[in-house]
Structure formats: structure tokens, C-alpha cells
Amino acid sequence: MTSRAAPAEAAALSPKAVGAVRAGLVAFPFLCPLVAGPSVQAWQLLATWVCLAAMLLAIPAAVPARGIWAWLGAGAAAVVLFSSPHTGAAAWLPAVVVLAAMAAAACVGAGMVRGGPGTSGVLAVGVLVAGLVSAVLGLLQYYGLAEPLVPWTTTPALGQAYGNLRQRNQFATLISMALVAALWIYAAQPSARIRRWLVAAALLLLVAAAASTSRTGLLQLLSIVGVAAFIARRERRGVAPDGAGTPPFSLPPPLVLLAMVPVYFAIAWLLPQLAAGEVEGMMQRLQEGAPGDHTRMILWRNVLSLIAAHPLAGWGWGELAFAHYSTLYDGPRFPEILDNAHNLPLHLAVELGIPASVLICGGFLWMVLAARPWRERDPVRLMAWGMLGAIALHSLLEYPLWYGPFQLVFGLCLGMLWPARGGGMALPPVLSSIAAAVLMAVVGYATWDYIRISQIYLARDERLPAYEDGTLAKARKSWLFSRQVDFAELTLTAVTPANAAAMHALAERTLHFSPEPRVIVKLIESAELMGRSEEARDQAERFRIAFPAEYERWLKGLPVDGQAP
């Protein structure tokens, strides 16, 4: 009997193992600790695409609604058509690939819906695991206890918590999505023991949310609690999910859900009291707000001025930083390099123009309104709406869709919420395999190219043997990361009368990529050597207004900022 039972037991464990692998593919992009080279999110994005390629092979994909293809295609077309001539393909190509990857993720999401609640639950489990692991890492960081875990995580200053996402609002959004996942699993799970564990998990997530000190996270928490309490009240008034044979779905009582808010504030008050040193707590952030001229109101006012200057075609994709540097505002000025509007509709309007922003954002809003989420009864779709809502709310205040893990979840939710009519036609396995192979080929080339250009940013003894000598000349062959190579070449090369013309052209080009003090200084120096005194004075005045502290250091002959690569 033992010999006969063993295969049956192995077969019973197999679906759990498959589910664990699939959930791990969702979780890993949020936990990826790799950071190297000139871009902090490059390795995370490449890791996300590897996980997406594996999902295409591990989860039977399906076709999402035609509206999803049209919407993503319109976004890609707008980025290409309204890309600045100063930046070339290196500016718009990554955005197009990201949108293509979102389309692939939507196919996986449509396949999850087609596979039933068991397959759809992969998203919930993956996000919940990522949220709980990140919560533990974040609390260790908050209390300065993460040092033994380096390099698997980072060690920010005491009182900072962000896991491996390196930004507290991103950390808070992950925690919010994990809370949505925990609520969904709780409601769909009849086991009292598992429900008790989920209550403990939700409490840990609340602690992590408070440790993030993210006001965006607080808004998300209030939204999630409010909507969940509404759904729970609707359940208890006898409005059952549609469809015969639907598994029981029951959220905690509304009052229990609403109690999460005072519990959150109690935790937010307590956490700083337990710290060994002086830390900024959530209550302090709510009282004081953003420091001085760093407020979003000033930032958005500047962006609106830029939109008014080029309302139809925008400044060009990737040109916001240059636009902000080169514009002299009538009122207060946001003091940092502004490369994102911290509001998705405004960002699209300033870089692509108002018509393109209305088309893209209006198209998404039309799809949402047509889907009528307020009438939703299906548990899986409710979960997807919750996660999509957390990302959408964050996108109105920052830019989570510029990062791989959130792009992946956003794409999965698109496919789950808008599958093709009739439940979604299954995608032939050969097409999924081809898409996965193409994505892996892109990742392979991008990885090799990124490693190659990253050698410029390392000390000679830290470089790969093949790049110890002639590093810059070898890296110039890159076309995916040509702007990073230009930046390195500019900052490594001294301006002389012999190379002034070439350095001036390089500085002008690099100014559209990163208008920071050391780039501006090279532009001024080369303009002076070329006899362009008026241009040098004009750039010096813009330098003074945009970066007053660095400008004063430059006048004194001191370095304007960090070390060049």
C-alpha cells in the first residue's frame, strides 16, 4: 500500500509546488536585491522580465480584450511620435519595450482568469509573500538591524523602511497590495487556522505601513479599508456573489476592518518611541508636511507652466528634466532635478502634449467606467481592482509604473480585469514560447550591454579584465545605454581648446539626459573656449537659478557635486 500511495501523494503535492513557483515569480521582482551601475532600477527591471518570461511558460496564457491592445499600442505610438529629436532611440525604446512587456503580462493575467481561482490566487500569494518579506526587512531597516543581511538588502538611515524597493512610497504600495491580497485570501479561505495566520499577517503589514511613514500609503490604507468595509457590509445585507457554485467569500465584519485605521495610528505613534535614536515618525510627517519648497504643489505648478508652453506636442518624451532646467518660472521653483511630474496625467501632458495625455488617461478611465467596478461581485476581480487601484492612486502622486515589479502587477491586473469576450481565447503554447524566447533574448542582450557600459562607472581594479583598458572606447558601441555612456565621457573628459567644440556638442546632448551641475559646468566651459560668451552667461544664469548652492561652489572653484564616474 505504501508503494501505491507514494505516487498519489507526489501527484497531490505537485500542484502546490507549481503554485509556489508561480507565486515566487510574482514575488521575486519586489525582493530582488541587485543594484549596480548607473541606473538603480536596471537590474530590478531585467529580473522582472526574466520572471515574466518564465510566467509565459509556466502559466497558460490567454488573449486580453482588444481594448487593452489598442490602449497600450496608443501609448507606444505616442511615445515614439512625440520623442525628442535630441534623445534618439535610447529615450523611447525602453518605454516601448516596457509597454510590450505589459501586454505580455496582460496575456498571463487573462490566462490566470481562465485557469480559475486556483490560478488567479497565484497573484495574491506572490504579492502577499513579497509584502511580508519586505515588511520584515523594512522593520529591520527602521531599527538599524539590517546590517547582517547585506548584500541581500540595504541599510538606510535609522527610521527609514523600504525593503529592497529603495523608496518608501513604493514600499508602502507593495504593503497596500499585500493587504488587499491578505483580505482576499481571508475571505476565500474557510480554514479558521489559516485565517488566524492571515490576521497576524495583516497586523505585520499595518506595522510596516506605519514604519514607511508614507502619506501615499496612508491614503491607500484608508481607501482599502473603506472599500473593504463597504463590501463586507454589502455581504452581510444578503447580496451574495453571482453564479451558482461560487465558493463562500466572506470578509471580516465592517467594524473590524474600520478598526484597522486607529490601530495604524497607534502603531505609528509607538514605533518612533521604540527606536534607539531620533527618527521621523508618521505623525510628525503629517504635522509638518514636505520641507520648504519641496512640496508637490510647487512641483505641479512648475509642470503646469511647462505644459502651457507646449500644450499640443509637449516637450518630448524624456525631456521634463531639461524643460525644468531651461525654464525660468515667475513664482517658486522646485529645487531638484525634475524628471517626473509625480502625477501620471501631468507627466504625459508635459512630455507628450495634452491631446496624447487625454487619449491615454481618458482611454483608461473609459475602460474602468465601462467595467463598473462599483458593481463588482467576483472575488478575483475585486482583488485585481484593489491592486490596480493602489497602483493608480500612487501614480497620481509619483511614478510606480517606471519600475518593473509594479509594471508586472499592473499588466497582470489588466488581463484579469479585461480578458477577451467569452472568458479569453487561449494563446497557443507556441506563441507563448516565442514571446518568452524573444523577451529572454532582449534581457540577455540588455544585460550584456548594461554590464559593459557599467564598467566605466567602476574603478579600474574593479572592472572586468576585458574592460580594464580602453573602457570608454569599448562602451561607445552601446546603443541601448548610449546616453549613460555620453554622460560618463563628458564627466571624465577635461575641456580644452582642442576639444571644446566636441565637448560642447556632447554637453548639449547630455543636458537633455541629465541637466545636473557637472554637465552644466562643462557646457559653460566649452562655450567660453569657443568664444560664445553670451551663451556661457545665459547658461551660468540658469545654473545660478536652478542650483544656487552648487553655483556658489563653482564660483569658488570647488567641485559642484559628487565624484565623476
N, C-alpha and C positions, 0 to 999 in steps of 0.2 A: 504493500500500500504506500509505503514511503516513496518508492521509485516512481509510482504513478502520480503521486501528489506533487512531486517536485516541479514537473513542467507546468502544472496548473498554477502553482504558486508563482513561478517565474513569469508566466503569462499575465497573472494578476498584477505583478509589480511593474511590468513593462510600461503600461500607460502612465503610471506615476513617474517613472524615470523620464519618459518622453516629455511629460508635462513640466518636470523640474528643469530639463534642458531648455525647453521653450521659454519658461519663465526667466531662466538665467540670461537668455538672450535679450530680454526686455530690461532686466536689471543692470547688466554689466555696463552699458554706456554711462549710467549715472554714477557708477562706482569706479570707473577707470581712473587709475592714479597717474597715468603717463602725461608728463608735461616736459617739453624740451623744444628748443629752437625759438624762432622769433614770434610764433603765434601760440598763445596759451591754450587755444581750443582745437588746434590742428589734430593732435593725437586722439582726442576725445571724439572728434568728428569721424576720423578714419576708423576708430573702433566701432562707432555706431554703424557705419556702412558695412563692416565685416559682420556684425550681428544681424543686420537686415538681410544680407546675402544668405546667411545661414537660415534665417526665418523663411526665405523663399523656398528653401529646400526642405525645411522641417515642418512647415505648415501648408497644407493645400490652399493655394491662393484662388481668388475669385475676382470677377470684374466689378469694380465700383460703378456707380452711376455715371452717365455721360457728363452730367454737370460738373463732377469732380475733375474729369479730364479737361473740360473746357475752362474751368476756373484756374487750374494750375497752368494750363497752356497759355492762358491770357497773361498770367503773372510772368511767365518766362519770356513771352514775346515783348512785354512792356520793358523788362529789364534789358533785353538786347537792343530794342529800338531806341530807348532813351539812355543808353550808356554814354558816358562822356568820351569824346574822341581823345582826350588826354590820357585815358587809362588803358585802353586796349582790351583784348580778350581776357586778360588776367583779372579784370574787375568783374565782368559779368558772367564768365564761365562757371565759377564756383556756385553762384546763385542758381544758375540753370541746372547744374548737377544736383543741387540740394532739392530743387522742385521735382526733378526726375526721381530722386530717391523717395520723396514724399509720395509720389504717385505709386511707386513700388510698395511702399508701406501701406498705402490705401488698399492695394490688391490683397496684401496679407490680412488687413483688417476685415475686408469683405469676406475673405476665406474663414476668418475666425467666427463671424456670424453664421456662416453657412455650416460650420462644424458644430454648432450648438453651444450651450452654456459651458460645457466642459472645456472646449477650445477657447471660448471667449474669456474664461476665467484666467487664462494664461496672462493676460494683460494685468488683471487685478493682482494676481500673486506676484508677478515680476515687479510691479510698481511698489507693492507693499514691502517686499523684501528689500528693494533699493531704499525705500524710505526708512525702514527700521535700522538697517546697517548704517545709513547716513546719519540717523538720529543719534546712534551710539557714538559714531565718530565726531559728530558735532558737539556733543556734550563733553567728550574728552578734550576737544579743542577749546571749548568755552572755559574749562577749568585748568587749562595748561597741562594736560596729562597725555597728549598725543605724541610726544617725542619718541617713545619706544616703537611706534608704528610707522615711522618714516623709513622707507620712501613710499609706503602704501597709503599714506595720507600726508597732509601738510600740518605745520604747526603755526597757526596765525597768532596774533597778539591775544593776550588774556581777554576773555569776554567776547571773542569772535567765534562764531559757529557756522560752518558752511560745508562740512563733509569734504567730498572731493569735487564739488562744483565750483568752489573758489569765489562764490558770490552769494551773499546771504539771501537775496531775493530769489535766486534760482533754488537755493536750498529750501526756502520756505514754500516755493511752488511744488517741489517734489514732495515735501511733507504734506501739503494740502491734497495732492493727488493720492498719496498713500492713505490719507484719512478717508477719502472717497472710496478707495479700494477696500479698506477695512470695514466700512459701513456696508458695502455691497456683499462682501463675504459673510459678514454677520447676518445680514437679512436673508441670505440664501442658504445659510448653514443651520440645519436643525440640531446639531450636536451641542448640548449645553456646555460640555468641557471646552470645545473649540471656541465657543462664544466667550467663555471666561478669558481665554487667552487673548482673544481679539479686544476685549475691554482693556486688558493690560497693555496691548499694543497701541490702542488709541490714546491711552494715558501717556505712554512714552512719546508718541507723536505730538501731543499737546505740549509736553515739556520741551521738545526740540523746537517746536514752532515759537515758543516764548523765548528760547535761547537765541533764535535767529535775529531777534529784535527787528523783524521786517514788518513795516506797516502794510506792505503789499500782502504779506502772509496773514496779517490780521483781517484785512478786507476779505481775503479768500475764506478764512475760517468763519467769519460772520455769514458769508454767502452760503457756504456749505451747510452750516448748522441751520440757517433759516430755511433753506430749501428742503433739507432732510426732515426737519420738524414738520413742514407743510405736508410732505409725502406721508410721513408717519401718521399725521392726523387724518389725512385722507384715507389711509388704510383702515384706521380704527372707526371711521364712519361708514365702513362697509363697501367701499369702492375697491373691488378686487382686481388683480391683473387680468387682462383679456386672455382668452384662449383656454380651451379645455386641457387639462393635464399639466397646467403650469405648476412648477414646484412652489411650495409655500415661500413667500417673501415677506419678511416682517422686520422692519427697523425697530430700534429701541423706542420707548414711549417719547412723545414730543418733549415733555418736561425734562427727561433725562438728557436728550440731545441739547436742549437750550441751556442746561446746567453746564455744558462744556465751556460756555463763554466766561462765567465767573471763575470757573476752575482755571482757565487760561490766565486770567488776570491775577489770580492768587499766585500761580506759578511764576508769572512774570515779575511779581514783586519779590518772591522768595529767592529766585536764582541769584541775583546780584549779592544778596545778603550772605550767601554761602561761598562766595568767591574769596580767594586769598588776598586780592588787591582791589583797587578801584576799577570798576567796569561800568560801561554804559548799559543800563537796563532798558527794557521796553517802555516802562512808564516815563523814564527820563526822555526818551526819543519822542514820545507822544507829546510831552510838555514843551520841549524845546524846538522840535521840527528840524529842518535842514539848516546847516550853518550858513549865515550871511547870504551871499549871492549865489549859493549852490542850489537854490530851490528850483523845483520843476516849473514854477510859474515864470521865472526869468528865462529858463531854458526854452519853454514853449513860446514865450513872447518873441524871443530871438528867431525861432524857427518860423513863426508866422510872418515875421518881417522878410525872411528869405523866400517864403512861398509867395508873398506879394510881389517880390522882384521878378520871379519867373513862374507865373501861375500855370501856364499851359504845358510846357515840356519839362519843367523842373530844371534843376542844376545838373542832372545826370546821375546815373547810378554810382554810388560810392563817392559822391562829391560833397557831402554835407560838411565834412571837416574843413575842406578847402573853402567852401562857401562861408562858413562861420568865421574863419580866419580873415578872409578878404573883405568882409563886410563891416562897415562902421555903423553901429546902431545909434539911434537917438537916445535911448534910455540905458538901463543897466545891461551889462554883458555877462553871459555865463562864462566863468573864468577858465574852464578847462577845454581841452581839445574835444570838440563835439562831433562825434562820428555817427551818432544815432539820436533820433529825436525823442527817444524814450516814450514813444507813442506811435504805434504802427500806422494808423491812418495819416498822421502828420509826417512821418518819415517817408512814406510812399509819395505824399504830395510834394514834399520839398525836393525829392530826388527824381521822381518820375512825372510830376505835374498833377494838378488837381483832377483832370479827367481820368487819368490812369488810377489814381487813388480811389476815386468814386467807383470806377468799374470794378476794381479788385475787392475793396471793402464792401461796396454795395452788393456785389455778387454773392459774397459770403453771407451777408446779412439776409439777403433774399432767400438763400438756401435754408438758413436757420429758421426764418419765419415760416417758410413753406413746410418745414418739418414739424412745426408746432410742438416744441419740446415741453411746453406747459401742460400738454395733454398726454404726455408720455406715460405708458404703463409698463412697458417691457423692462425688466430689471437690468439686463445687459446694456440696453440703450441708455438707461438712466445713469449707469456708471460711466459710460462713454461721454455723455453730456456733462457730467460732473468734472471729468478730467479735461475735456475740451474747454469748459468754462473757466477752469483755473488758469489754463494757458492763455485764453483770450483776455481775461482780466489782467494778467501780468503783462500782456502785450500792449495794453493801454497805458502802462506805466514804465515799461522797459522793453527789452528785446530778447525774450527767451527763444524765439524762433531762429535766432542766429546761432544756436547751439544744438549739436547733434541729438542728444537724448530727447529734448523736447520736440524736435522735428520728427523723430521716430514715433513718439506717442501721439503727436498731432496727426500724422499720416494714418496711423492705425485707427484712431477715432474717426477720421474722415470715412474710411472704408466701412467701419462698423455702423456708422450712422446713415451713410448714403450708399448702400450696395445697389447694384443694378436691379431693375424691376424683377419681381419674381424670386427674390432671395439671392440673386447674383449668380451669373453663369460661371462655372468652374473654369479656371485658367488651365489650359493644357500643361501637364508637367514639363514638357519640353520647353515651353515658353518661360516657365519659372526658372528652369535650369539655365537657360540662355541669359535671362535677366540677372541671375545670381553670378554667372560667369563674367558678364560684362561689368557688373559692379565690382567684383573682385579684381578684374583687370585694371579698372580705374583706381582702386585702392592700392594695388601693387605699384602702379606707375607713380601715383601721387606720393606714396610712402618713400620710394626710392628717390624721387626728386626732392622731397622735403628734407630727407636725411642729408642729401648732397648740399643743398643750399644752407642748411643749418650749420655746416662746418665753418662757415665764415664767422658765425657768432660764438665760436669756441676759441679758447687759447690754442696755440699751435700744438702743444703736447697733449691736448685732449682730442684732437681731430683723428679721423680715420687715417691710416697710413697713406692711402692713395691721395688724400687731400691735404697733407701737411704742407706741401709746396704748391704754389700756383693756384691756391684755393679759389680766389676771386675769378680768375680766368676760366676755371672749370665750371664754376657756378653760373656764369653768364649764359650758359647754354639753356638754362631753365626757362620755360615759358609759362608754367603754372604759377611760379613764385618769382617772376621777373621783378615785380615791384619791391619785394623784400631784398633782392639782390641789388637793385638800384640804390635802395636805402643804405645798405651796407657799404657799397662802393663810395657813395657820397660821404658818409661819415668817416671812412677810413682814409680818404684821399685829401691831402692838403691842397688848397687853392694856390696856384702860382700863375704868373703872367703867361706861361706857356700853355697851361691847360684851362685858362679862365673861361674860354668860350664853351668847351666841352662840359666843364663843371657847371656853368650857368644853365645849359640845356638840361643837364641831369638834375640840377636843383629845382628847376621849374617843373620837371616831370614828377619828381619826388614830392614836391609840395602838394600835389593833388592826392598823394597817397597818405602822407603823414606830415601835416604842417606844424611841426614842432620846432622848438628853438634852434637846435643844431642844424636843421635843414635851412631855416631862415637865415642863419648866420652865413652859411655857405653861399646862399643866393645873393646876399648883400655884398660879401667879399668879392665874388666873381663879377658882379655888376660894377663895382668900383674899379676893378682892374681892367674892365672893358671900356671904361670911360662913361658908363651910364650912371652918372651922378644923381640925376633926378629919380630914376628907378630905385637906386640904393636908398635915397632919402625916403621915398614912399614906402618901401618895404621896412625900413627902420621905424617909421611912424606906426605902421601896422603891428610890428613886433612890440613896440612900446605899449600899445593899447591891449593887445591880446595876451602878452606875457610880461607884465611890468616888473616882476621880481627878477626874471631871467634877463630882461633887458638891462637892468641896473648892473647885474653881474657881468654882462657882456661889455658894458661901458668901462668897467673896472679891469677888464682883461682876464676875468675869471671864467672857468668852464660854465656853460649855461645850463647843463643838466648832467645826467648820468654818463657813464663811460660809453664810448662808442664800441660797437662790436669788434 
